[in-house]
């Protein structure tokens, strides 16, 4: 049986790699819809190649166009690989329509995990995590009873500035921040990986995906990016998922709902190599600290504001309008603004949109520091 897939964010890094996976398994996968915010010419080429409908959602109706694509009759599985909170509505609509969702959009669970949980209880066939760390946890937890799990650990490479003297962080450039040591990703997620804001977001995602308290989710720095996640069992033993850092492996696992021959290469254990681990230096990664502190308060409006602030800050850094070390200041400010604009303990979709707009407006009205 062929699974018909809608790929939202098809011209981005995850979207293009997902299409590689579709092409590798024509007997099991077919792309019926490809959508992108921009890059209309590239999208048209991809649509023609895969025989899919093309949706440029900024031109064809905005987020409602994504919702229509996600709920189309000729779609069984929706890969949500768009950036920002625009991924929330198509995710919710797809789940409500009975579709399965392969989720590569962090903001959906970070800002609206409580809304997603109204349709699914966590990771599973209906909600398939695409992030390497969460897909790895998914695999490690398979066959393990909840009462056997003591805690889980997700790994972080530490980014390009793991060993840079702290005093030099204020002067790093976007060009150097975009040189991730192990992964090749889009610009926004690469900067989030340099600040480790992304790892904070992944902790929040793990809370919603696996129904764990924050005290049972840890982060460890692993520069080689070979071990992607670990599960510590109550008897003290550990399960770990290891693979070369190639997103196609995790995308394929999510799309196919299990293992299959993959274009990625297996680890070559005939070559000498070292795997090292170290604790997170919070002084080096204040963005991670801010995300975790905000998440642990349980204030969902603050999390929405933090997500909005991160997008504004990363964009301003990439434009060379603020220094790298000011991104954390924006996150702290965004959390406070989100808290101030929150109206309820569990913000609705409309409230999330309101908080996002208010926080963005307030931050964008502030003068840049350069």
Secondary structure, DSSP 8 states (H G I E B T S, - for coil): --EEEEEETTTSHHHHHHHHHHHHTTTTEEEEEEEESS-HHHHHHHHHHHT-EEEETTTTTTHHHHHHHHT-TT-SEEEE---TTHHHHHHHHHHHTT-EEEE--HHHHHHHHHHHTTT-SSSSSSEEE-SHHHHHHHHHHTT--GGGEEEEEEEE---TTSSS-GGGGGG--HHHHT--SS----HHHHHHHHHTHHHHHHHHHHHHHHT--GGGEEEEE-TT--EEEEEEETTS-EEEEE--S-HHHHHHHHHHTS----SS----TTS------B---TTT-HHHHHHHHHHHHT-HHHHHHHHHHHHHHHHHHHTTSS-GGGHHHHHHHHHHHHHHH--SSS--HHHHHHHHHHHHHHHHHS----
